Amino acid sequence: MKNFMCFTLILALATAAVFAGGSSDKGQPSGKITIYTSMYEDVIKSLDGALKKQFPQCEIEFVYGGTGQIQARVAAEQAAGKLGCDMLLVAEPSYSLELKEKKMLHRFISAQAGNLAFDYDKKGYWYPVRVSNMVLAYNPGKNNKNSVPDSFNDFAHNASVSGAVSMSNPLSSGTAMAAAAALRDKYGYGYFEALGRQNVKIESGAAALAKLETGEYKVVMVLEESVLKKRQEESSKLEVIYPADGIIIIPSTIMTIVKKWSAHNNTKSAEIITDWFLSYDGQKAIVAGWMHSVRKDFDVTPYDSIPTSQIQANSMPLNWENCFRQRGEIQAKFEDFVTHKK
């Protein structure tokens, strides 16, 4: 009788775990996971396929939005008392610092942490999952390389390209915000004033590269992955310029929402998915999306890129705490000196 009662209790607990949406005892996630992300939609599609193949028992849904859209959505949902997601894959670490401070993140020590080549939260609240690089790009079919800026400083000050330069908006793009913070730290707010005098156009990377193809622009500030994607998929002749004053390295982060706020209370499955993203196999999918790996032991670079170690050796310092604490100030100054002049 006691054995029967024990078996009944175990069965009931196991059944409850399955219906609660937790991971199975074989390390396979189950239930549902919703991920808010700012990654390119075609990269999301590729990752979605890889995740479905790896974790067929788990219903994983990606919800796409720009960084500004995601931040606004999370703020609205927080005010309503519950988020619509369980995980976030965002552009850069400063937003992770913000959510950690608000006690909205689940603490999890990943088994993959020791393999990471980039900083992560030592208490396990967030990890880098992919590396984007802010660079310059030009069209060798329209301009000689010696005639266009080879540094971010020259991008803002070289009068010969005035009105024929473009970048993304730090008010809506997380990677553009990170770049603005790095450039402010290096050159001060005078850099934004120079961008305004340079009549820099503010638009998406895709729009900027299209105009670079036609020759309307001479040089653009853009993510390396956007150029690599065009080179591989469209046989584009556009070329990356790795700025002489430092490449802006932007490690994008992955994090899990604490149960109190998460959509499906499925943190165990989120932990397994996080470990996969940081694993060697997960990083293969990241690099196939033209971004660099975050692992020390990953020696494959994205299509047509230079080695990650070479990029790290020529990087511009970026203080993520400043990026978080001074985000509003940096955005306001950019708006005053650059976008209000349009």
Residue pairs with C-beta under 8 A, 6 or more apart in sequence:
18 24
18 30
20 31
20 265
20 266
21 30
21 31
21 32
21 264
21 265
21 266
21 269
22 30
22 31
22 266
22 268
22 269
23 29
23 30
23 268
23 269
23 271
23 272
24 30
24 57
27 272
28 55
28 57
28 58
28 272
29 55
29 57
29 58
29 266
29 268
29 269
29 270
29 272
29 273
30 57
30 58
30 269
31 58
31 59
31 264
31 266
31 269
32 58
32 59
32 60
32 61
32 86
32 263
32 264
32 266
33 58
33 59
33 60
33 61
33 86
33 87
33 264
33 266
33 269
33 270
33 273
34 60
34 61
34 63
34 84
34 85
34 86
34 87
34 263
34 264
35 60
35 61
35 62
35 63
35 85
35 86
35 87
35 88
35 89
36 63
36 65
36 70
36 73
36 74
36 84
36 85
36 87
36 88
36 89
36 90
37 44
37 62
37 63
37 64
37 65
37 70
37 88
37 89
37 90
38 64
38 65
38 66
38 67
38 70
38 89
38 90
38 91
38 174
38 252
39 47
39 64
39 89
39 130
39 252
39 289
40 225
40 229
40 289
41 64
42 289
43 289
43 290
43 291
44 62
44 64
46 285
46 288
46 289
47 62
47 285
47 286
47 289
48 60
48 62
50 282
50 285
51 58
51 60
51 273
51 276
52 60
54 276
54 281
55 272
55 273
55 276
58 269
58 273
60 273
63 84
63 85
65 73
66 172
66 173
66 174
67 90
67 91
67 92
67 95
67 172
67 173
67 174
67 175
67 177
68 171
68 172
68 173
68 174
69 172
70 88
70 90
71 95
73 84
74 83
74 85
74 88
74 99
77 83
77 84
78 102
78 104
78 261
82 261
82 263
83 104
83 257
83 261
83 262
83 263
84 263
85 257
85 262
85 263
86 256
86 257
86 262
86 263
86 264
86 266
86 267
86 269
86 270
87 254
87 255
87 256
87 257
87 270
87 273
87 274
88 95
88 99
88 253
88 254
88 255
88 257
89 129
89 252
89 253
89 254
90 96
90 174
90 252
90 253
90 255
91 132
91 173
91 174
91 175
91 177
91 178
91 250
91 252
92 174
92 175
92 177
92 178
92 250
92 251
92 252
92 253
92 320
92 323
93 119
93 126
93 128
93 251
93 253
93 320
93 323
94 177
94 178
94 181
94 320
94 321
94 323
94 324
94 327
95 174
95 253
95 324
96 105
96 121
96 125
96 126
96 253
96 255
97 320
97 321
97 324
98 324
99 105
99 255
100 121
100 125
100 126
103 258
104 257
104 258
104 261
105 125
105 126
105 255
105 256
105 257
105 258
106 125
106 255
106 256
106 257
106 258
106 259
106 262
106 267
106 270
107 123
107 124
107 125
108 124
108 256
108 267
108 270
108 271
108 274
109 124
110 124
110 127
110 271
110 274
110 275
110 278
111 275
112 127
112 275
112 278
112 279
112 295
113 120
113 124
113 127
113 278
115 278
115 295
115 296
115 297
116 127
116 128
116 278
116 294
116 295
116 296
117 293
117 294
117 295
117 296
117 308
117 312
118 128
118 131
118 251
118 294
119 128
119 251
120 126
120 127
120 128
121 127
125 255
126 253
126 254
126 255
127 253
127 254
127 255
127 274
127 278
127 294
128 251
128 252
128 253
128 254
128 294
129 251
129 252
129 253
129 254
129 277
129 278
129 286
129 294
130 251
130 252
130 286
130 289
130 291
130 292
130 293
130 294
131 249
131 250
131 251
131 252
131 291
131 292
131 293
131 294
131 308
132 175
132 223
132 224
132 225
132 250
132 252
132 291
132 292
133 223
133 224
133 225
133 247
133 248
133 249
133 250
133 292
133 311
134 175
134 176
134 178
134 179
134 182
134 221
134 222
134 223
134 224
134 247
134 248
134 250
135 221
135 222
135 223
135 224
135 227
135 240
135 241
135 242
135 243
135 247
135 248
136 148
136 149
136 150
136 152
136 155
136 219
136 220
136 221
136 222
136 240
136 241
136 243
137 209
137 212
137 219
137 220
137 222
137 227
137 238
137 239
137 240
137 241
138 145
138 148
138 212
138 218
138 219
138 220
138 238
138 239
138 241
139 212
139 213
139 215
139 237
139 238
139 239
140 237
140 239
141 237
142 215
142 218
143 215
143 218
143 219
145 239
145 241
147 160
147 218
148 158
148 161
148 218
148 219
148 241
149 155
149 158
149 161
149 219
149 241
150 241
150 243
150 244
151 243
151 244
151 245
152 183
152 221
152 243
152 245
152 246
152 248
152 316
153 187
153 191
153 245
155 161
155 165
155 198
155 219
155 221
155 243
156 187
156 191
156 194
156 195
156 198
156 200
157 194
157 198
160 218
161 198
161 218
161 219
162 197
162 198
162 199
163 198
163 199
164 216
164 217
164 218
164 219
165 198
165 199
165 200
165 201
165 217
165 218
165 219
165 220
165 221
166 200
166 201
166 202
166 203
166 207
166 208
166 211
166 212
166 217
166 220
166 221
167 176
167 179
167 195
167 200
167 201
167 202
167 208
167 220
167 221
167 222
168 175
168 176
168 202
168 203
168 204
168 205
168 208
168 221
168 222
169 176
169 202
169 203
169 339
170 176
170 177
170 179
170 180
170 330
170 331
170 334
171 177
171 331
171 334
171 335
171 339
175 223
175 250
177 323
177 327
177 330
177 331
178 248
178 250
178 318
178 323
179 221
179 248
179 250
180 192
180 330
180 331
180 334
181 318
181 319
181 322
181 323
181 326
181 327
181 330
182 246
182 248
182 316
182 317
182 318
183 191
183 248
183 316
184 191
184 192
184 330
184 333
185 317
185 318
185 319
185 322
186 245
186 246
186 316
186 317
189 333
189 337
192 333
192 334
192 336
192 337
192 338
193 337
195 337
195 338
196 337
196 338
196 341
199 341
200 338
201 208
201 217
202 338
202 339
202 342
205 220
205 222
205 223
205 226
206 226
208 217
208 220
208 222
209 220
209 222
209 226
209 227
209 230
209 236
209 238
211 217
211 220
212 219
212 220
212 238
213 236
213 238
219 241
224 240
224 290
224 302
224 305
225 289
225 290
225 291
225 302
226 290
227 236
227 238
227 239
227 240
228 240
228 290
228 302
228 303
228 304
228 305
229 290
230 236
230 238
231 237
231 238
231 303
231 304
232 290
232 303
232 304
240 305
242 306
242 311
242 314
243 316
245 316
246 314
246 315
246 316
246 317
247 311
247 314
247 315
247 316
248 315
248 316
248 318
249 311
249 312
249 315
249 316
249 318
250 318
251 294
252 291
254 274
254 277
254 278
256 262
256 267
256 270
256 271
256 274
257 263
257 270
258 267
259 265
259 267
262 270
276 282
277 283
277 286
278 294
278 295
280 295
280 297
280 298
283 293
283 294
283 295
283 298
284 300
286 292
286 293
286 294
287 293
287 298
287 300
287 301
287 302
289 302
290 302
290 303
290 305
291 302
292 301
292 302
292 305
292 308
292 311
293 300
293 308
298 308
301 307
301 308
323 330
